[in-house]
Amino acid sequence: MGGLFPDFLGRWRVASFRRKWRRANPHNETQAINLFDPNRVRVGPHSYGGLQVESWGGAEEFLEIGALVSIAGGVKFLLGGNHLMDRATTYPIGVKFLGAELDATSKGKITVGDDVWIGMDALVLSGSSVGRGAVIGARSVVACAVPPYAVFVGNPGRVVRYRFDAETARILSGIDFSALSADSLRKLGRLLTAPIGFSDPSSAAEVADACASGL
Ligand SMILES: CC(C)(COP(=O)(O)OP(=O)(O)OC[C@H]1O[C@@H](n2cnc3c(N)ncnc32)[C@H](O)[C@@H]1OP(=O)(O)O)[C@@H](O)C(=O)NCCC(=O)NCCS
């Protein structure tokens, strides 16, 4: 019985934070899965999915997610949490016994570019970046810089291929997804969902031009 009230309180806090997060993010469809500092997370337009963000309060802990990002279920972002390894023990003596607020370090901000798709249960560690247009495979661990338009899988992660060749990717990179309203996306929907070949600069240019003119 003793555990019921704290459990209820915890769930109420998360539910109330979820509503607060939604109110502050009308431009996207992300959902807060746990409690995190909303000042440490910024998400661009139209991105969707659950945000499970683990934070320890270090100054450099930050998560920046671009526009049109798809986040599958179970994805976790670790903004820090690295215990100190160059001491006699990795145990957080400072926090546990010396009244310190923080014993863990972060490798820096996490950035996720526009048009990234993160597969189910992926884990993204501090200091990582996922380049625009990249795909992260289910259950992959990201602990590095994933290049733009790469398909990156596994643990340790590796690039298995690129979605497009360099020229096609360069042209697609010119699309400012964050500037496209829901109305524009609806109007551009046919073009945006038409297949583009691996080496297909002309199709890429057709889409980029249409996006630039907001058709
Ligand atoms: C990455 C993914 C998109 C496939 O991309 P792909 O370019 O078609 O890759 P392939 O299937 O050709 O696989 C290429 C290689 O990566 C490996 N691979 C694919 N996905 C992997 C994953 N998630 N973890 C580890 N290895 C993976 C394959 O075994 C293959 O290995 P090999 O080259 O040694 O044979 C897909 O496997 C995946 O993980 N999808 C996520 C689905 C998901 O989470 N959906 C949630 C709803 S949003």
PDBQT file of the ligand as one rigid body, heavy atoms in Angstrom, charges set to zero:
ROOT
HETATM    1  C1  LIG A 301      17.871   0.177 -41.103  1.00  0.00    +0.000 C 
HETATM    2  C2  LIG A 301      16.611  -0.303 -41.833  1.00  0.00    +0.000 C 
HETATM    3  C3  LIG A 301      15.748   0.894 -42.167  1.00  0.00    +0.000 C 
HETATM    4  C4  LIG A 301      16.994  -1.026 -43.115  1.00  0.00    +0.000 C 
HETATM    5  O1  LIG A 301      17.783  -0.234 -43.966  1.00  0.00    +0.000 OA
HETATM    6  P1  LIG A 301      18.377  -0.861 -45.322  1.00  0.00    +0.000 P 
HETATM    7  O2  LIG A 301      19.269   0.160 -45.937  1.00  0.00    +0.000 OA
HETATM    8  O3  LIG A 301      17.229  -1.376 -46.142  1.00  0.00    +0.000 OA
HETATM    9  O4  LIG A 301      19.294  -2.007 -44.761  1.00  0.00    +0.000 OA
HETATM   10  P2  LIG A 301      19.315  -3.567 -45.108  1.00  0.00    +0.000 P 
HETATM   11  O5  LIG A 301      18.066  -4.230 -44.631  1.00  0.00    +0.000 OA
HETATM   12  O6  LIG A 301      19.706  -3.733 -46.564  1.00  0.00    +0.000 OA
HETATM   13  O7  LIG A 301      20.502  -4.061 -44.199  1.00  0.00    +0.000 OA
HETATM   14  C5  LIG A 301      21.842  -3.662 -44.434  1.00  0.00    +0.000 C 
HETATM   15  C6  LIG A 301      22.699  -4.305 -43.335  1.00  0.00    +0.000 C 
HETATM   16  O8  LIG A 301      22.360  -3.729 -42.073  1.00  0.00    +0.000 OA
HETATM   17  C7  LIG A 301      21.919  -4.747 -41.149  1.00  0.00    +0.000 C 
HETATM   18  N1  LIG A 301      20.832  -4.147 -40.364  1.00  0.00    +0.000 N 
HETATM   19  C8  LIG A 301      19.659  -3.627 -40.816  1.00  0.00    +0.000 A 
HETATM   20  N2  LIG A 301      18.965  -3.096 -39.800  1.00  0.00    +0.000 NA
HETATM   21  C9  LIG A 301      19.700  -3.298 -38.690  1.00  0.00    +0.000 A 
HETATM   22  C10 LIG A 301      19.489  -2.958 -37.334  1.00  0.00    +0.000 A 
HETATM   23  N3  LIG A 301      18.405  -2.310 -36.929  1.00  0.00    +0.000 N 
HETATM   24  N4  LIG A 301      20.443  -3.299 -36.452  1.00  0.00    +0.000 NA
HETATM   25  C11 LIG A 301      21.586  -3.950 -36.866  1.00  0.00    +0.000 A 
HETATM   26  N5  LIG A 301      21.839  -4.281 -38.146  1.00  0.00    +0.000 NA
HETATM   27  C12 LIG A 301      20.894  -3.969 -39.037  1.00  0.00    +0.000 A 
HETATM   28  C13 LIG A 301      21.477  -5.907 -42.050  1.00  0.00    +0.000 C 
HETATM   29  O9  LIG A 301      21.550  -7.116 -41.365  1.00  0.00    +0.000 OA
HETATM   30  C14 LIG A 301      22.489  -5.801 -43.170  1.00  0.00    +0.000 C 
HETATM   31  O10 LIG A 301      23.711  -6.326 -42.703  1.00  0.00    +0.000 OA
HETATM   32  P3  LIG A 301      24.806  -6.965 -43.726  1.00  0.00    +0.000 P 
HETATM   33  O11 LIG A 301      25.197  -5.849 -44.656  1.00  0.00    +0.000 OA
HETATM   34  O12 LIG A 301      25.931  -7.392 -42.822  1.00  0.00    +0.000 OA
HETATM   35  O13 LIG A 301      24.086  -8.069 -44.428  1.00  0.00    +0.000 OA
HETATM   36  C15 LIG A 301      15.801  -1.317 -40.985  1.00  0.00    +0.000 C 
HETATM   37  O14 LIG A 301      16.565  -2.526 -40.828  1.00  0.00    +0.000 OA
HETATM   38  C16 LIG A 301      15.416  -0.820 -39.616  1.00  0.00    +0.000 C 
HETATM   39  O15 LIG A 301      16.132  -0.942 -38.623  1.00  0.00    +0.000 OA
HETATM   40  N6  LIG A 301      14.215  -0.217 -39.568  1.00  0.00    +0.000 N 
HETATM   41  C17 LIG A 301      13.665   0.387 -38.372  1.00  0.00    +0.000 C 
HETATM   42  C18 LIG A 301      12.169   0.093 -38.323  1.00  0.00    +0.000 C 
HETATM   43  C19 LIG A 301      11.545   0.757 -37.148  1.00  0.00    +0.000 C 
HETATM   44  O16 LIG A 301      12.135   0.874 -36.088  1.00  0.00    +0.000 OA
HETATM   45  N7  LIG A 301      10.340   1.222 -37.342  1.00  0.00    +0.000 N 
HETATM   46  C20 LIG A 301       9.597   1.864 -36.287  1.00  0.00    +0.000 C 
HETATM   47  C21 LIG A 301       8.422   2.618 -36.839  1.00  0.00    +0.000 C 
HETATM   48  S1  LIG A 301       8.808   4.342 -37.081  1.00  0.00    +0.000 SA
ENDROOT
TORSDOF 0
